[in-house]
Amino acid sequence: MAGTKTGGRKAAAKNLARDPLFYSKIGKVGGERGHTGGFAANPELARKAGAIGGAKSRRRKITPKIEA
């Protein structure tokens, strides 16, 4: 299990020892399943959603401090 950098390197080496094309196959599957949509396909929808989220922001407004 890759809980550390060393463990990650060992896991990667083991994966490549079993199958030299391991990471290529994973990338291929991800590329086949990917479909560009959502905000990438509709910037106007992204703008509207961002405006709604910004209006609901819980951050306080920055007010200048008045020194007496």
CHARMM-style PDB file with segment names, atoms N, HN, CA, C and O in Angstrom:
ATOM      1  N   MET     1       0.853  -1.178   0.000  1.00  0.00      PROA
ATOM      2  CA  MET     1       0.000   0.000   0.000  1.00  0.00      PROA
ATOM      3  C   MET     1       0.892   1.232   0.000  1.00  0.00      PROA
ATOM      4  O   MET     1       1.914   1.261   0.686  1.00  0.00      PROA
ATOM      5  N   ALA     2       0.516   2.238  -0.758  1.00  0.00      PROA
ATOM      6  HN  ALA     2      -0.314   2.214  -1.316  1.00  0.00      PROA
ATOM      7  CA  ALA     2       1.338   3.422  -0.915  1.00  0.00      PROA
ATOM      8  C   ALA     2       0.926   4.502   0.075  1.00  0.00      PROA
ATOM      9  O   ALA     2       0.210   5.439  -0.279  1.00  0.00      PROA
ATOM     10  N   GLY     3       1.381   4.367   1.313  1.00  0.00      PROA
ATOM     11  HN  GLY     3       1.963   3.606   1.601  1.00  0.00      PROA
ATOM     12  CA  GLY     3       1.098   5.379   2.321  1.00  0.00      PROA
ATOM     13  C   GLY     3       2.212   6.399   2.407  1.00  0.00      PROA
ATOM     14  O   GLY     3       2.031   7.468   2.991  1.00  0.00      PROA
ATOM     15  N   THR     4       3.372   6.083   1.829  1.00  0.00      PROA
ATOM     16  HN  THR     4       3.519   5.215   1.355  1.00  0.00      PROA
ATOM     17  CA  THR     4       4.521   6.978   1.838  1.00  0.00      PROA
ATOM     18  C   THR     4       5.103   7.026   0.427  1.00  0.00      PROA
ATOM     19  O   THR     4       4.693   6.272  -0.455  1.00  0.00      PROA
ATOM     20  N   LYS     5       6.061   7.924   0.232  1.00  0.00      PROA
ATOM     21  HN  LYS     5       6.393   8.537   0.949  1.00  0.00      PROA
ATOM     22  CA  LYS     5       6.709   8.006  -1.083  1.00  0.00      PROA
ATOM     23  C   LYS     5       7.426   6.700  -1.421  1.00  0.00      PROA
ATOM     24  O   LYS     5       7.372   6.223  -2.555  1.00  0.00      PROA
ATOM     25  N   THR     6       8.089   6.138  -0.433  1.00  0.00      PROA
ATOM     26  HN  THR     6       8.133   6.525   0.488  1.00  0.00      PROA
ATOM     27  CA  THR     6       8.812   4.880  -0.650  1.00  0.00      PROA
ATOM     28  C   THR     6       7.839   3.761  -1.014  1.00  0.00      PROA
ATOM     29  O   THR     6       8.101   2.974  -1.925  1.00  0.00      PROA
ATOM     30  N   GLY     7       6.717   3.695  -0.298  1.00  0.00      PROA
ATOM     31  HN  GLY     7       6.505   4.334   0.442  1.00  0.00      PROA
ATOM     32  CA  GLY     7       5.709   2.682  -0.593  1.00  0.00      PROA
ATOM     33  C   GLY     7       5.117   2.872  -1.976  1.00  0.00      PROA
ATOM     34  O   GLY     7       4.833   1.895  -2.669  1.00  0.00      PROA
ATOM     35  N   GLY     8       4.930   4.113  -2.383  1.00  0.00      PROA
ATOM     36  HN  GLY     8       5.161   4.907  -1.820  1.00  0.00      PROA
ATOM     37  CA  GLY     8       4.403   4.402  -3.710  1.00  0.00      PROA
ATOM     38  C   GLY     8       5.342   3.947  -4.810  1.00  0.00      PROA
ATOM     39  O   GLY     8       4.918   3.414  -5.836  1.00  0.00      PROA
ATOM     40  N   ARG     9       6.632   4.171  -4.573  1.00  0.00      PROA
ATOM     41  HN  ARG     9       6.976   4.605  -3.740  1.00  0.00      PROA
ATOM     42  CA  ARG     9       7.628   3.729  -5.564  1.00  0.00      PROA
ATOM     43  C   ARG     9       7.665   2.203  -5.671  1.00  0.00      PROA
ATOM     44  O   ARG     9       7.790   1.642  -6.760  1.00  0.00      PROA
ATOM     45  N   LYS    10       7.553   1.549  -4.516  1.00  0.00      PROA
ATOM     46  HN  LYS    10       7.451   2.005  -3.631  1.00  0.00      PROA
ATOM     47  CA  LYS    10       7.549   0.085  -4.523  1.00  0.00      PROA
ATOM     48  C   LYS    10       6.311  -0.449  -5.243  1.00  0.00      PROA
ATOM     49  O   LYS    10       6.402  -1.403  -6.016  1.00  0.00      PROA
ATOM     50  N   ALA    11       5.157   0.167  -4.990  1.00  0.00      PROA
ATOM     51  HN  ALA    11       5.083   0.943  -4.363  1.00  0.00      PROA
ATOM     52  CA  ALA    11       3.923  -0.273  -5.648  1.00  0.00      PROA
ATOM     53  C   ALA    11       4.010  -0.055  -7.151  1.00  0.00      PROA
ATOM     54  O   ALA    11       3.587  -0.907  -7.931  1.00  0.00      PROA
ATOM     55  N   ALA    12       4.561   1.092  -7.559  1.00  0.00      PROA
ATOM     56  HN  ALA    12       4.905   1.785  -6.925  1.00  0.00      PROA
ATOM     57  CA  ALA    12       4.699   1.366  -8.987  1.00  0.00      PROA
ATOM     58  C   ALA    12       5.633   0.362  -9.648  1.00  0.00      PROA
ATOM     59  O   ALA    12       5.362  -0.114 -10.751  1.00  0.00      PROA
ATOM     60  N   ALA    13       6.734   0.041  -8.973  1.00  0.00      PROA
ATOM     61  HN  ALA    13       6.954   0.428  -8.077  1.00  0.00      PROA
ATOM     62  CA  ALA    13       7.683  -0.925  -9.525  1.00  0.00      PROA
ATOM     63  C   ALA    13       7.030  -2.301  -9.663  1.00  0.00      PROA
ATOM     64  O   ALA    13       7.248  -3.008 -10.647  1.00  0.00      PROA
ATOM     65  N   LYS    14       6.230  -2.669  -8.664  1.00  0.00      PROA
ATOM     66  HN  LYS    14       6.054  -2.095  -7.865  1.00  0.00      PROA
ATOM     67  CA  LYS    14       5.560  -3.973  -8.707  1.00  0.00      PROA
ATOM     68  C   LYS    14       4.538  -4.021  -9.843  1.00  0.00      PROA
ATOM     69  O   LYS    14       4.439  -5.017 -10.560  1.00  0.00      PROA
ATOM     70  N   ASN    15       3.775  -2.924  -9.998  1.00  0.00      PROA
ATOM     71  HN  ASN    15       3.856  -2.115  -9.415  1.00  0.00      PROA
ATOM     72  CA  ASN    15       2.795  -2.854 -11.086  1.00  0.00      PROA
ATOM     73  C   ASN    15       3.484  -2.988 -12.444  1.00  0.00      PROA
ATOM     74  O   ASN    15       3.006  -3.705 -13.322  1.00  0.00      PROA
ATOM     75  N   LEU    16       4.604  -2.295 -12.607  1.00  0.00      PROA
ATOM     76  HN  LEU    16       4.992  -1.712 -11.893  1.00  0.00      PROA
ATOM     77  CA  LEU    16       5.319  -2.353 -13.884  1.00  0.00      PROA
ATOM     78  C   LEU    16       5.970  -3.715 -14.094  1.00  0.00      PROA
ATOM     79  O   LEU    16       6.103  -4.160 -15.234  1.00  0.00      PROA
ATOM     80  N   ALA    17       6.379  -4.385 -13.022  1.00  0.00      PROA
ATOM     81  HN  ALA    17       6.271  -4.024 -12.095  1.00  0.00      PROA
ATOM     82  CA  ALA    17       6.969  -5.720 -13.156  1.00  0.00      PROA
ATOM     83  C   ALA    17       5.915  -6.719 -13.629  1.00  0.00      PROA
ATOM     84  O   ALA    17       6.206  -7.601 -14.438  1.00  0.00      PROA
ATOM     85  N   ARG    18       4.686  -6.577 -13.118  1.00  0.00      PROA
ATOM     86  HN  ARG    18       4.450  -5.861 -12.461  1.00  0.00      PROA
ATOM     87  CA  ARG    18       3.608  -7.473 -13.539  1.00  0.00      PROA
ATOM     88  C   ARG    18       3.179  -7.200 -14.976  1.00  0.00      PROA
ATOM     89  O   ARG    18       2.948  -8.123 -15.757  1.00  0.00      PROA
ATOM     90  N   ASP    19       3.075  -5.904 -15.312  1.00  0.00      PROA
ATOM     91  HN  ASP    19       3.262  -5.154 -14.678  1.00  0.00      PROA
ATOM     92  CA  ASP    19       2.596  -5.523 -16.643  1.00  0.00      PROA
ATOM     93  C   ASP    19       3.277  -4.223 -17.053  1.00  0.00      PROA
ATOM     94  O   ASP    19       2.966  -3.170 -16.497  1.00  0.00      PROA
ATOM     95  N   PRO    20       4.189  -4.272 -18.005  1.00  0.00      PROA
ATOM     96  CA  PRO    20       4.902  -3.061 -18.415  1.00  0.00      PROA
ATOM     97  C   PRO    20       3.983  -1.960 -18.966  1.00  0.00      PROA
ATOM     98  O   PRO    20       4.360  -0.788 -18.969  1.00  0.00      PROA
ATOM     99  N   LEU    21       2.802  -2.322 -19.423  1.00  0.00      PROA
ATOM    100  HN  LEU    21       2.496  -3.274 -19.420  1.00  0.00      PROA
ATOM    101  CA  LEU    21       1.865  -1.335 -19.973  1.00  0.00      PROA
ATOM    102  C   LEU    21       0.766  -0.965 -18.978  1.00  0.00      PROA
ATOM    103  O   LEU    21      -0.273  -0.436 -19.373  1.00  0.00      PROA
ATOM    104  N   PHE    22       0.988  -1.241 -17.691  1.00  0.00      PROA
ATOM    105  HN  PHE    22       1.832  -1.671 -17.370  1.00  0.00      PROA
ATOM    106  CA  PHE    22      -0.026  -1.020 -16.653  1.00  0.00      PROA
ATOM    107  C   PHE    22      -0.578   0.400 -16.684  1.00  0.00      PROA
ATOM    108  O   PHE    22      -1.791   0.592 -16.759  1.00  0.00      PROA
ATOM    109  N   TYR    23       0.294   1.385 -16.629  1.00  0.00      PROA
ATOM    110  HN  TYR    23       1.280   1.229 -16.569  1.00  0.00      PROA
ATOM    111  CA  TYR    23      -0.159   2.775 -16.553  1.00  0.00      PROA
ATOM    112  C   TYR    23      -0.731   3.271 -17.880  1.00  0.00      PROA
ATOM    113  O   TYR    23      -1.603   4.140 -17.894  1.00  0.00      PROA
ATOM    114  N   SER    24      -0.248   2.728 -18.980  1.00  0.00      PROA
ATOM    115  HN  SER    24       0.461   2.023 -18.968  1.00  0.00      PROA
ATOM    116  CA  SER    24      -0.811   3.078 -20.290  1.00  0.00      PROA
ATOM    117  C   SER    24      -2.253   2.607 -20.391  1.00  0.00      PROA
ATOM    118  O   SER    24      -3.114   3.314 -20.915  1.00  0.00      PROA
ATOM    119  N   LYS    25      -2.507   1.404 -19.883  1.00  0.00      PROA
ATOM    120  HN  LYS    25      -1.808   0.830 -19.458  1.00  0.00      PROA
ATOM    121  CA  LYS    25      -3.871   0.857 -19.929  1.00  0.00      PROA
ATOM    122  C   LYS    25      -4.820   1.665 -19.047  1.00  0.00      PROA
ATOM    123  O   LYS    25      -5.962   1.919 -19.430  1.00  0.00      PROA
ATOM    124  N   ILE    26      -4.350   2.066 -17.871  1.00  0.00      PROA
ATOM    125  HN  ILE    26      -3.423   1.860 -17.560  1.00  0.00      PROA
ATOM    126  CA  ILE    26      -5.187   2.877 -16.995  1.00  0.00      PROA
ATOM    127  C   ILE    26      -5.531   4.201 -17.665  1.00  0.00      PROA
ATOM    128  O   ILE    26      -6.681   4.639 -17.627  1.00  0.00      PROA
ATOM    129  N   GLY    27      -4.539   4.837 -18.278  1.00  0.00      PROA
ATOM    130  HN  GLY    27      -3.605   4.481 -18.310  1.00  0.00      PROA
ATOM    131  CA  GLY    27      -4.764   6.102 -18.968  1.00  0.00      PROA
ATOM    132  C   GLY    27      -5.716   5.950 -20.138  1.00  0.00      PROA
ATOM    133  O   GLY    27      -6.530   6.835 -20.402  1.00  0.00      PROA
ATOM    134  N   LYS    28      -5.618   4.837 -20.836  1.00  0.00      PROA
ATOM    135  HN  LYS    28      -4.957   4.118 -20.621  1.00  0.00      PROA
ATOM    136  CA  LYS    28      -6.503   4.584 -21.971  1.00  0.00      PROA
ATOM    137  C   LYS    28      -7.951   4.480 -21.511  1.00  0.00      PROA
ATOM    138  O   LYS    28      -8.850   5.039 -22.141  1.00  0.00      PROA
ATOM    139  N   VAL    29      -8.175   3.763 -20.409  1.00  0.00      PROA
ATOM    140  HN  VAL    29      -7.445   3.310 -19.898  1.00  0.00      PROA
ATOM    141  CA  VAL    29      -9.536   3.605 -19.884  1.00  0.00      PROA
ATOM    142  C   VAL    29     -10.111   4.958 -19.492  1.00  0.00      PROA
ATOM    143  O   VAL    29     -11.261   5.264 -19.805  1.00  0.00      PROA
ATOM    144  N   GLY    30      -9.303   5.770 -18.803  1.00  0.00      PROA
ATOM    145  HN  GLY    30      -8.369   5.521 -18.549  1.00  0.00      PROA
ATOM    146  CA  GLY    30      -9.774   7.082 -18.401  1.00  0.00      PROA
ATOM    147  C   GLY    30     -10.099   7.961 -19.587  1.00  0.00      PROA
ATOM    148  O   GLY    30     -11.082   8.702 -19.558  1.00  0.00      PROA
ATOM    149  N   GLY    31      -9.289   7.890 -20.631  1.00  0.00      PROA
ATOM    150  HN  GLY    31      -8.491   7.288 -20.654  1.00  0.00      PROA
ATOM    151  CA  GLY    31      -9.538   8.681 -21.826  1.00  0.00      PROA
ATOM    152  C   GLY    31     -10.794   8.251 -22.560  1.00  0.00      PROA
ATOM    153  O   GLY    31     -11.509   9.080 -23.123  1.00  0.00      PROA
ATOM    154  N   GLU    32     -11.057   6.963 -22.552  1.00  0.00      PROA
ATOM    155  HN  GLU    32     -10.475   6.290 -22.095  1.00  0.00      PROA
ATOM    156  CA  GLU    32     -12.252   6.469 -23.234  1.00  0.00      PROA
ATOM    157  C   GLU    32     -13.528   6.858 -22.496  1.00  0.00      PROA
ATOM    158  O   GLU    32     -14.557   7.120 -23.118  1.00  0.00      PROA
ATOM    159  N   ARG    33     -13.455   6.896 -21.179  1.00  0.00      PROA
ATOM    160  HN  ARG    33     -12.618   6.684 -20.673  1.00  0.00      PROA
ATOM    161  CA  ARG    33     -14.645   7.185 -20.383  1.00  0.00      PROA
ATOM    162  C   ARG    33     -14.900   8.676 -20.222  1.00  0.00      PROA
ATOM    163  O   ARG    33     -15.989   9.079 -19.813  1.00  0.00      PROA
ATOM    164  N   GLY    34     -13.915   9.491 -20.538  1.00  0.00      PROA
ATOM    165  HN  GLY    34     -13.031   9.163 -20.870  1.00  0.00      PROA
ATOM    166  CA  GLY    34     -14.062  10.927 -20.338  1.00  0.00      PROA
ATOM    167  C   GLY    34     -14.947  11.562 -21.390  1.00  0.00      PROA
ATOM    168  O   GLY    34     -14.808  11.284 -22.581  1.00  0.00      PROA
ATOM    169  N   HSD    35     -15.849  12.405 -20.953  1.00  0.00      PROA
ATOM    170  HN  HSD    35     -15.962  12.630 -19.986  1.00  0.00      PROA
ATOM    171  CA  HSD    35     -16.699  13.155 -21.868  1.00  0.00      PROA
ATOM    172  C   HSD    35     -16.699  14.601 -21.404  1.00  0.00      PROA
ATOM    173  O   HSD    35     -17.061  14.897 -20.265  1.00  0.00      PROA
ATOM    174  N   THR    36     -16.303  15.476 -22.268  1.00  0.00      PROA
ATOM    175  HN  THR    36     -16.009  15.235 -23.193  1.00  0.00      PROA
ATOM    176  CA  THR    36     -16.286  16.885 -21.902  1.00  0.00      PROA
ATOM    177  C   THR    36     -17.713  17.380 -21.860  1.00  0.00      PROA
ATOM    178  O   THR    36     -18.452  17.277 -22.838  1.00  0.00      PROA
ATOM    179  N   GLY    37     -18.079  17.902 -20.749  1.00  0.00      PROA
ATOM    180  HN  GLY    37     -17.479  17.986 -19.954  1.00  0.00      PROA
ATOM    181  CA  GLY    37     -19.437  18.408 -20.594  1.00  0.00      PROA
ATOM    182  C   GLY    37     -19.494  19.327 -19.399  1.00  0.00      PROA
ATOM    183  O   GLY    37     -18.463  19.791 -18.912  1.00  0.00      PROA
ATOM    184  N   GLY    38     -20.665  19.585 -18.938  1.00  0.00      PROA
ATOM    185  HN  GLY    38     -21.503  19.208 -19.334  1.00  0.00      PROA
ATOM    186  CA  GLY    38     -20.806  20.445 -17.774  1.00  0.00      PROA
ATOM    187  C   GLY    38     -20.370  21.863 -18.088  1.00  0.00      PROA
ATOM    188  O   GLY    38     -20.766  22.434 -19.104  1.00  0.00      PROA
ATOM    189  N   PHE    39     -19.561  22.421 -17.219  1.00  0.00      PROA
ATOM    190  HN  PHE    39     -19.240  21.957 -16.393  1.00  0.00      PROA
ATOM    191  CA  PHE    39     -19.150  23.805 -17.379  1.00  0.00      PROA
ATOM    192  C   PHE    39     -18.206  23.990 -18.566  1.00  0.00      PROA
ATOM    193  O   PHE    39     -18.156  25.069 -19.156  1.00  0.00      PROA
ATOM    194  N   ALA    40     -17.466  22.955 -18.914  1.00  0.00      PROA
ATOM    195  HN  ALA    40     -17.506  22.078 -18.434  1.00  0.00      PROA
ATOM    196  CA  ALA    40     -16.546  23.067 -20.042  1.00  0.00      PROA
ATOM    197  C   ALA    40     -17.316  23.295 -21.344  1.00  0.00      PROA
ATOM    198  O   ALA    40     -16.825  23.970 -22.248  1.00  0.00      PROA
ATOM    199  N   ALA    41     -18.505  22.740 -21.437  1.00  0.00      PROA
ATOM    200  HN  ALA    41     -18.904  22.191 -20.703  1.00  0.00      PROA
ATOM    201  CA  ALA    41     -19.301  22.847 -22.648  1.00  0.00      PROA
ATOM    202  C   ALA    41     -20.225  24.064 -22.625  1.00  0.00      PROA
ATOM    203  O   ALA    41     -20.749  24.462 -23.665  1.00  0.00      PROA
ATOM    204  N   ASN    42     -20.429  24.661 -21.441  1.00  0.00      PROA
ATOM    205  HN  ASN    42     -20.003  24.338 -20.596  1.00  0.00      PROA
ATOM    206  CA  ASN    42     -21.395  25.743 -21.339  1.00  0.00      PROA
ATOM    207  C   ASN    42     -20.879  26.835 -20.394  1.00  0.00      PROA
ATOM    208  O   ASN    42     -21.213  26.830 -19.209  1.00  0.00      PROA
ATOM    209  N   PRO    43     -20.060  27.777 -20.911  1.00  0.00      PROA
ATOM    210  CA  PRO    43     -19.492  28.799 -20.047  1.00  0.00      PROA
ATOM    211  C   PRO    43     -20.545  29.730 -19.428  1.00  0.00      PROA
ATOM    212  O   PRO    43     -20.336  30.266 -18.339  1.00  0.00      PROA
ATOM    213  N   GLU    44     -21.645  29.916 -20.103  1.00  0.00      PROA
ATOM    214  HN  GLU    44     -21.815  29.480 -20.987  1.00  0.00      PROA
ATOM    215  CA  GLU    44     -22.708  30.769 -19.559  1.00  0.00      PROA
ATOM    216  C   GLU    44     -23.308  30.134 -18.297  1.00  0.00      PROA
ATOM    217  O   GLU    44     -23.604  30.830 -17.326  1.00  0.00      PROA
ATOM    218  N   LEU    45     -23.481  28.824 -18.321  1.00  0.00      PROA
ATOM    219  HN  LEU    45     -23.240  28.258 -19.110  1.00  0.00      PROA
ATOM    220  CA  LEU    45     -23.969  28.113 -17.141  1.00  0.00      PROA
ATOM    221  C   LEU    45     -22.965  28.230 -15.994  1.00  0.00      PROA
ATOM    222  O   LEU    45     -23.352  28.382 -14.836  1.00  0.00      PROA
ATOM    223  N   ALA    46     -21.691  28.159 -16.317  1.00  0.00      PROA
ATOM    224  HN  ALA    46     -21.376  28.035 -17.258  1.00  0.00      PROA
ATOM    225  CA  ALA    46     -20.652  28.302 -15.299  1.00  0.00      PROA
ATOM    226  C   ALA    46     -20.707  29.686 -14.673  1.00  0.00      PROA
ATOM    227  O   ALA    46     -20.560  29.821 -13.459  1.00  0.00      PROA
ATOM    228  N   ARG    47     -20.917  30.715 -15.485  1.00  0.00      PROA
ATOM    229  HN  ARG    47     -21.037  30.605 -16.471  1.00  0.00      PROA
ATOM    230  CA  ARG    47     -20.987  32.077 -14.976  1.00  0.00      PROA
ATOM    231  C   ARG    47     -22.164  32.240 -14.026  1.00  0.00      PROA
ATOM    232  O   ARG    47     -22.035  32.845 -12.962  1.00  0.00      PROA
ATOM    233  N   LYS    48     -23.309  31.698 -14.414  1.00  0.00      PROA
ATOM    234  HN  LYS    48     -23.414  31.206 -15.278  1.00  0.00      PROA
ATOM    235  CA  LYS    48     -24.502  31.797 -13.574  1.00  0.00      PROA
ATOM    236  C   LYS    48     -24.308  31.054 -12.246  1.00  0.00      PROA
ATOM    237  O   LYS    48     -24.673  31.565 -11.187  1.00  0.00      PROA
ATOM    238  N   ALA    49     -23.738  29.863 -12.308  1.00  0.00      PROA
ATOM    239  HN  ALA    49     -23.442  29.448 -13.168  1.00  0.00      PROA
ATOM    240  CA  ALA    49     -23.519  29.075 -11.100  1.00  0.00      PROA
ATOM    241  C   ALA    49     -22.520  29.773 -10.180  1.00  0.00      PROA
ATOM    242  O   ALA    49     -22.686  29.757  -8.961  1.00  0.00      PROA
ATOM    243  N   GLY    50     -21.499  30.376 -10.745  1.00  0.00      PROA
ATOM    244  HN  GLY    50     -21.364  30.389 -11.736  1.00  0.00      PROA
ATOM    245  CA  GLY    50     -20.517  31.105  -9.951  1.00  0.00      PROA
ATOM    246  C   GLY    50     -21.134  32.308  -9.270  1.00  0.00      PROA
ATOM    247  O   GLY    50     -20.789  32.625  -8.132  1.00  0.00      PROA
ATOM    248  N   ALA    51     -22.043  32.979  -9.959  1.00  0.00      PROA
ATOM    249  HN  ALA    51     -22.323  32.721 -10.883  1.00  0.00      PROA
ATOM    250  CA  ALA    51     -22.719  34.138  -9.368  1.00  0.00      PROA
ATOM    251  C   ALA    51     -23.594  33.710  -8.201  1.00  0.00      PROA
ATOM    252  O   ALA    51     -23.648  34.396  -7.181  1.00  0.00      PROA
ATOM    253  N   ILE    52     -24.273  32.589  -8.343  1.00  0.00      PROA
ATOM    254  HN  ILE    52     -24.228  32.031  -9.172  1.00  0.00      PROA
ATOM    255  CA  ILE    52     -25.127  32.077  -7.259  1.00  0.00      PROA
ATOM    256  C   ILE    52     -24.254  31.706  -6.055  1.00  0.00      PROA
ATOM    257  O   ILE    52     -24.577  32.054  -4.919  1.00  0.00      PROA
ATOM    258  N   GLY    53     -23.163  31.007  -6.307  1.00  0.00      PROA
ATOM    259  HN  GLY    53     -22.901  30.725  -7.229  1.00  0.00      PROA
ATOM    260  CA  GLY    53     -22.272  30.615  -5.214  1.00  0.00      PROA
ATOM    261  C   GLY    53     -21.643  31.818  -4.543  1.00  0.00      PROA
ATOM    262  O   GLY    53     -21.502  31.844  -3.321  1.00  0.00      PROA
ATOM    263  N   GLY    54     -21.264  32.812  -5.326  1.00  0.00      PROA
ATOM    264  HN  GLY    54     -21.379  32.791  -6.319  1.00  0.00      PROA
ATOM    265  CA  GLY    54     -20.668  34.012  -4.761  1.00  0.00      PROA
ATOM    266  C   GLY    54     -21.653  34.784  -3.908  1.00  0.00      PROA
ATOM    267  O   GLY    54     -21.271  35.379  -2.900  1.00  0.00      PROA
ATOM    268  N   ALA    55     -22.908  34.780  -4.299  1.00  0.00      PROA
ATOM    269  HN  ALA    55     -23.218  34.296  -5.118  1.00  0.00      PROA
ATOM    270  CA  ALA    55     -23.932  35.484  -3.531  1.00  0.00      PROA
ATOM    271  C   ALA    55     -24.195  34.785  -2.195  1.00  0.00      PROA
ATOM    272  O   ALA    55     -24.607  35.423  -1.226  1.00  0.00      PROA
ATOM    273  N   LYS    56     -23.956  33.480  -2.149  1.00  0.00      PROA
ATOM    274  HN  LYS    56     -23.621  32.961  -2.936  1.00  0.00      PROA
ATOM    275  CA  LYS    56     -24.203  32.718  -0.931  1.00  0.00      PROA
ATOM    276  C   LYS    56     -22.944  32.592  -0.074  1.00  0.00      PROA
ATOM    277  O   LYS    56     -22.937  31.873   0.926  1.00  0.00      PROA
ATOM    278  N   SER    57     -21.896  33.282  -0.463  1.00  0.00      PROA
ATOM    279  HN  SER    57     -21.902  33.865  -1.275  1.00  0.00      PROA
ATOM    280  CA  SER    57     -20.641  33.175   0.268  1.00  0.00      PROA
ATOM    281  C   SER    57     -20.815  33.571   1.722  1.00  0.00      PROA
ATOM    282  O   SER    57     -21.543  34.514   2.036  1.00  0.00      PROA
ATOM    283  N   ARG    58     -20.144  32.847   2.606  1.00  0.00      PROA
ATOM    284  HN  ARG    58     -19.553  32.081   2.350  1.00  0.00      PROA
ATOM    285  CA  ARG    58     -20.241  33.124   4.039  1.00  0.00      PROA
ATOM    286  C   ARG    58     -19.084  33.996   4.525  1.00  0.00      PROA
ATOM    287  O   ARG    58     -18.966  34.284   5.716  1.00  0.00      PROA
ATOM    288  N   ARG    59     -18.248  34.403   3.603  1.00  0.00      PROA
ATOM    289  HN  ARG    59     -18.343  34.169   2.636  1.00  0.00      PROA
ATOM    290  CA  ARG    59     -17.141  35.267   4.000  1.00  0.00      PROA
ATOM    291  C   ARG    59     -17.669  36.649   4.336  1.00  0.00      PROA
ATOM    292  O   ARG    59     -18.630  37.129   3.734  1.00  0.00      PROA
ATOM    293  N   ARG    60     -17.029  37.277   5.300  1.00  0.00      PROA
ATOM    294  HN  ARG    60     -16.248  36.888   5.789  1.00  0.00      PROA
ATOM    295  CA  ARG    60     -17.439  38.620   5.676  1.00  0.00      PROA
ATOM    296  C   ARG    60     -16.866  39.636   4.693  1.00  0.00      PROA
ATOM    297  O   ARG    60     -15.813  39.414   4.095  1.00  0.00      PROA
ATOM    298  N   LYS    61     -17.553  40.721   4.540  1.00  0.00      PROA
ATOM    299  HN  LYS    61     -18.408  40.901   5.026  1.00  0.00      PROA
ATOM    300  CA  LYS    61     -17.061  41.803   3.706  1.00  0.00      PROA
ATOM    301  C   LYS    61     -15.922  42.495   4.432  1.00  0.00      PROA
ATOM    302  O   LYS    61     -15.944  42.630   5.655  1.00  0.00      PROA
ATOM    303  N   ILE    62     -14.940  42.928   3.680  1.00  0.00      PROA
ATOM    304  HN  ILE    62     -14.923  42.818   2.687  1.00  0.00      PROA
ATOM    305  CA  ILE    62     -13.801  43.631   4.272  1.00  0.00      PROA
ATOM    306  C   ILE    62     -14.213  45.076   4.486  1.00  0.00      PROA
ATOM    307  O   ILE    62     -14.573  45.779   3.541  1.00  0.00      PROA
ATOM    308  N   THR    63     -14.156  45.512   5.740  1.00  0.00      PROA
ATOM    309  HN  THR    63     -13.864  44.941   6.507  1.00  0.00      PROA
ATOM    310  CA  THR    63     -14.496  46.895   6.051  1.00  0.00      PROA
ATOM    311  C   THR    63     -13.250  47.594   6.580  1.00  0.00      PROA
ATOM    312  O   THR    63     -12.506  47.017   7.372  1.00  0.00      PROA
ATOM    313  N   PRO    64     -13.020  48.816   6.155  1.00  0.00      PROA
ATOM    314  CA  PRO    64     -11.824  49.531   6.638  1.00  0.00      PROA
ATOM    315  C   PRO    64     -11.968  49.859   8.122  1.00  0.00      PROA
ATOM    316  O   PRO    64     -13.047  50.218   8.593  1.00  0.00      PROA
ATOM    317  N   LYS    65     -10.851  49.727   8.852  1.00  0.00      PROA
ATOM    318  HN  LYS    65      -9.974  49.436   8.469  1.00  0.00      PROA
ATOM    319  CA  LYS    65     -10.872  50.020  10.274  1.00  0.00      PROA
ATOM    320  C   LYS    65     -10.795  51.527  10.478  1.00  0.00      PROA
ATOM    321  O   LYS    65      -9.983  52.207   9.850  1.00  0.00      PROA
ATOM    322  N   ILE    66     -11.639  52.039  11.351  1.00  0.00      PROA
ATOM    323  HN  ILE    66     -12.299  51.486  11.861  1.00  0.00      PROA
ATOM    324  CA  ILE    66     -11.645  53.462  11.665  1.00  0.00      PROA
ATOM    325  C   ILE    66     -10.880  53.651  12.976  1.00  0.00      PROA
ATOM    326  O   ILE    66     -11.259  53.137  14.028  1.00  0.00      PROA
ATOM    327  N   GLU    67      -9.788  54.409  12.868  1.00  0.00      PROA
ATOM    328  HN  GLU    67      -9.480  54.827  12.014  1.00  0.00      PROA
ATOM    329  CA  GLU    67      -8.992  54.637  14.071  1.00  0.00      PROA
ATOM    330  C   GLU    67      -9.490  55.902  14.763  1.00  0.00      PROA
ATOM    331  O   GLU    67      -9.721  56.925  14.117  1.00  0.00      PROA
ATOM    332  N   ALA    68      -9.650  55.823  16.074  1.00  0.00      PROA
ATOM    333  HN  ALA    68      -9.462  54.992  16.598  1.00  0.00      PROA
ATOM    334  CA  ALA    68     -10.162  56.977  16.810  1.00  0.00      PROA
ATOM    335  C   ALA    68      -9.058  57.805  17.406  1.00  0.00      PROA
ATOM    336  OT1 ALA    68      -9.326  58.814  18.058  1.00  0.00      PROA
TER     337      ALA     68
END
